[in-house]
């Protein structure tokens, strides 16, 4: 996507593989699987807010898991028939970055958004205002 060309050039090899080539990072060996501080998760390319810590849970799958996105309109779901399976791929609406997949096995009948850490940036609550996300602090009151 031309709008994000410069940002995409600055991605690490793993971030590029995941977001631009539909890759998957190793389970249990990624940045946010065990991150449970209060804050928001933004698309590594567009920096749009996708998830909050309120909806994150430890699914035991090895990747960050969320019950829902902050705004459903910021997520695009597509059928994925790769790897001999039928799954639902999750992409960022703004940047079209591959994020991960969504499954129907979340807690209490909810969904499980299984998301690659490499597609996200975590902004802790205490840094949200400084990083330009002060408008989202209401989520943590």
Secondary structure as GFF3:
##gff-version 3
##sequence-region A 1 141
A	DSSP	three_ten_helix	2	4	.	.	.	ID=ss1
A	DSSP	alpha_helix	5	9	.	.	.	ID=ss2
A	DSSP	alpha_helix	13	21	.	.	.	ID=ss3
A	DSSP	beta_strand	39	43	.	.	.	ID=ss4
A	DSSP	beta_strand	49	52	.	.	.	ID=ss5
A	DSSP	three_ten_helix	53	55	.	.	.	ID=ss6
A	DSSP	beta_strand	56	57	.	.	.	ID=ss7
A	DSSP	beta_strand	64	66	.	.	.	ID=ss8
A	DSSP	three_ten_helix	72	74	.	.	.	ID=ss9
A	DSSP	beta_strand	75	80	.	.	.	ID=ss10
A	DSSP	three_ten_helix	82	84	.	.	.	ID=ss11
A	DSSP	beta_strand	87	92	.	.	.	ID=ss12
A	DSSP	beta_strand	98	103	.	.	.	ID=ss13
A	DSSP	three_ten_helix	107	109	.	.	.	ID=ss14
A	DSSP	beta_strand	112	115	.	.	.	ID=ss15
A	DSSP	three_ten_helix	117	119	.	.	.	ID=ss16
A	DSSP	beta_strand	120	124	.	.	.	ID=ss17
A	DSSP	three_ten_helix	125	127	.	.	.	ID=ss18
A	DSSP	three_ten_helix	134	140	.	.	.	ID=ss19
###
